[in-house]
Amino acid sequence: MATPTGIKVVIVGAGFGGLTAAIECHRQGHSVEIYENFPELKTLGDIISFGANGGRIYHRWSNGEVARRMRKLCIDLSDYGFRIHKYDTGEVVHHQRSPPGPDDAPIFNGHRGELHEVVFNYARDELGIPIHLGQHVDEYFEDEHQAGIVLKDGQKVYADIVIGADGVRSKARELVLGYVDKPKSSGYAVWRAWFSNKDMIADPRTKEFCENGDTFNGWIGPDVHFLFSTIKGGSDCCWVLTHKDEHDIDESWSFPGKLEDVYEVLEGWDPVCKAIVEKTPSLVDWKLVYRDPLPTWVSKHARILLLGDAAHPFLPTSAQGATQAMEDGVTIAVCLKRGGKDNVPGAVRAHQEIRYDRVRLVQKTGEETRDRWHKTDWAKVAKDPESISFRREDWIHQHDAEKVAEDTFDEAFKKVTGKEVEGSAPAVLPPTTATAVAV
């Protein structure tokens, strides 16, 4: 247990970013609690990915025990890899292998709800972090000395810092920016589904995906890509289909989808795609929200901080949205410890200094992958099949958020405050097989 810092942290939102921030604040000796609008934990959703830079964070919790629990729930592609098909012929144009990563930085792909439950239970039941469910936050407030939230019943909760991990429609963002920042359509939407293999395995056209353990296949077409996975040894199936969509996202960003709309998009595609989709009992239509990069994630008095989607939404093609929220949580926890209770505003600003440029660069990778797939030059792919691969950049995946925060805090703090923190010294971290890469 770390030495208590005396810093009280309130986090709004119990998603992966909020939970990671809470766990890391606990690790660093801060007093922390979470307020979440949802009245109960529900294992909803479909597939979610965490890169090695996220796996490195999970691995440090409880000496690797949390990562081991997650591993059992996740897809294992060490044998199968990722097979990329041309949309119309179904031809496999590239078979991308999945090299095993270091034990201390695993990659996870699994059901969002199941993995979230593992992290949630670890935070609440094993670490004893208070998580207040069914608590709607009506208002955020701050002054030079403290920050807080106002709950729906009028109760005020005070802290040294409030972290708004309250998602893409964050109320904290309004206070930080001083105006309402409305989401825009990205021009794309995603249909998503998760279901059992019962009908898949009974159909000769699709049973191969469920009889060969975990699988991952993608069909790439003009302004559309369709990704399909089987997981847990082929017992569960999930797919996501990204396509053009100009829906007015002010109305809603997620609601039930219609199979006939999916069939229309897949007209002229490899028949296997429709054979998969037609077995789907229900699906979600998820509108991909875009926001211009925010000028700041930090409030006027630097007592309120935006984290994760509240600060920087990601496209699914980055496969880094949740992992970058985790890096945020690690970084702010380290910065608060290094700054100390008397320097919370400086520590919050140093966090942004450390994180801001890296996040913007990682965000761009999602756009690059989407555009490369949706505007594929098939003549180029024929000559260089690897050009259509899903890229895994070392500067993203080998990043060690805790080490980078420890190593760069003093410089970042001095840059944003013009002074040095007395008695601040980096922690000695356990050795890692990966090299930390800061951007």
Order of alpha helices (4+ residues) and beta strands (2+ residues): beta-alpha-beta-beta-alpha-alpha-beta-beta-beta-alpha-beta-beta-beta-beta-beta-alpha-beta-alpha-beta-beta-beta-beta-alpha-alpha-beta-beta-alpha-alpha-alpha-alpha-alpha
